Amino acid sequence: MGGVNSPVRSFKGVSREYPIFISRAKGSKLYDEDHNEYIDYVCSWGASILGSADPRVVRAVKKAAERGLGFGAATKYEVELAEMIRKHFPSMQLMRFVSSGTEATMSAARVARAFTKREKIIKFDGCYHGHADGFLVRGGSGLATFSIADSAGVSESVASFTLVARYNDLKSVEAAIERSPNEIAAIIVEPVAGNMGVVPPVEGFLKGLRRLADECGALLIFDEVITGFRVSLGGAQALFGVTPDITCLGKVIGGGLNIAAYGGKEEVMKLVSPLGPVYQAGTLSGNPIAVAAGISTLKLLSNSTYNRLEKISRKLEEGFKGASEESGARVLFQRVGSMLGIFFNDKLNAIRNYDEVATCDRKSYSIFFGAMIDRGIYLPPSPFETIFVSTAHSDRDIERTVQAAAESFRSVAKVL
Ligand SMILES: Cc1ncc(COP(=O)(O)O)c(C=O)c1O
């Protein structure tokens, strides 16, 4: 369908007619069907924190495959993975594995509704929580006033249960709560937004959400599908010291395969069937191959992994900054660990929310993307996505990337 099985994989967002078709990947490199090599900064949308096809993960996957591809029954390995996760995410007292981030957030919202016996969810403009109907909603011109379905096929009645607030703006959250007092089941947030470029939370924002959720009797859901095991071992909740009621994980916990999880306080999670009345199920949930990939990946992560990711990502950011300044292109970079956002913007000094993201120049990003891919650097094919760095990226990779960026920023400056 359109050549792709997920829309952002098409290169429409960067004004190209066709995407590249990948034949294989190894470490920091991707190869297309025409045998071109690229340094990969998409990293399977953040999942491949160790780079592609790490031999230790591949070995674990092969071993698991030999034991059986799936049983649709419990295994001790699911328990092992859950315990590894809980060690770093103690707020996930009980958890459930699912197969995608979409399922995790959708189920988290269902549990929150069941726990609070309320119906409305507050989300933030520019945050993405997968494609369940209730999350395909964006803010209208008056934020916290209108909820507009962002996809055909989402009914207005479903959209009306989602209130949209502005990221990094507690006042907009207060306004949403005031509009629907005693009706908010949950506030869901990407604790570092990674679906509108990279937008970090401003000082006090996450703590403020914790306070507002408590005051209005709602649950706080951190969608850490990207940030979990990405920005630190304990995710954004450890990095910023704010504990949510429910956490959603995905991407890194599957080491490149399809597994995700949601979990939280015992009193909340014990509402999920078979312990409680909230129905949620999945034929492939906790698939043993994905679980093996997850266990072997998490075993390889330690504090020193994040120190290395920080060092190499800082080198990339600084290289990009130097290259853009030299070219005369006006570019902002926002980074949290190995998540880096590039914004072509000549008016602002920082990007804090989607309204500000919307003032960035998409055309410049398209030109930059095209110039980079022509030089063997694979960036996200959308100005609203995150550049991910993996432990497989070497100093040499970064140097080659920065060299390509110097030329590519000049291409942007020339066209503008
Ligand atoms: C923050 C966040 N939540 C949820 C999802 C949905 O995950 P999935 O694509 O596995 O359904 C994504 C996907 O990119 C995401 O970035």
The ligand as an SDF file (V2000), in Angstrom:
LIG
                    3D

 16 16  0  0  0  0  0  0  0  0999 V2000
    5.9160    7.4980   21.8220 C   0  0  0  0  0  0  0  0  0  0  0  0
    5.2890    6.4200   21.0220 C   0  0  0  0  0  0  0  0  0  0  0  0
    4.2330    5.7550   21.5140 N   0  0  0  0  0  0  0  0  0  0  0  0
    3.6330    4.7690   20.8430 C   0  0  0  0  0  0  0  0  0  0  0  0
    4.0710    4.4000   19.5920 C   0  0  0  0  0  0  0  0  0  0  0  0
    3.3930    3.3010   18.8540 C   0  0  0  0  0  0  0  0  0  0  0  0
    4.2200    2.2000   18.8160 O   0  0  0  0  0  0  0  0  0  0  0  0
    4.0180    1.0850   17.6570 P   0  0  0  0  0  0  0  0  0  0  0  0
    4.4790    1.7080   16.3940 O   0  0  0  0  0  0  0  0  0  0  0  0
    4.8990   -0.0460   18.1350 O   0  0  0  0  0  0  0  0  0  0  0  0
    2.5810    0.7240   17.6390 O   0  0  0  0  0  0  0  0  0  0  0  0
    5.1570    5.0620   19.0320 C   0  0  0  0  0  0  0  0  0  0  0  0
    5.6550    4.6870   17.6970 C   0  0  0  0  0  0  0  0  0  0  0  0
    6.5620    5.2460   17.1530 O   0  0  0  0  0  0  0  0  0  0  0  0
    5.7820    6.0970   19.7590 C   0  0  0  0  0  0  0  0  0  0  0  0
    6.8090    6.7910   19.2500 O   0  0  0  0  0  0  0  0  0  0  0  0
  1  2  1  0
  2  3  1  0
  2 15  2  0
  3  4  2  0
  4  5  1  0
  5  6  1  0
  5 12  2  0
  6  7  1  0
  7  8  1  0
  8  9  2  0
  8 10  1  0
  8 11  1  0
 12 13  1  0
 12 15  1  0
 13 14  2  0
 15 16  1  0
M  END
$$$$
